[in-house]
């Protein structure tokens, strides 16, 4: 399940970047936002994407459960909400694997 959670967080991270850049681009074209606000939203989307990827890495390695959950939460804040929410559920179900209490998968 950790591989599934990692893949879902990667999808969520990519969704954060694609969705935010599309929304910011549309608002810029129609003149709804200033350049400073567009820059802030873009940096926020990049931060969500990076944290989603860090969480996916932690989920793949079964290390740092808290970072994996934070990454899943960042993926849940992205435009496609479902992958991030599913990643949180899968991580909570496999929490014991991060601490050596559960069965480990071989890759």
Secondary structure as UniProt FT lines:
FT   HELIX           2..29
FT   TURN            30..31
FT   HELIX           35..61
FT   HELIX           65..76
FT   HELIX           81..93
FT   HELIX           95..98
FT   TURN            99..100
//
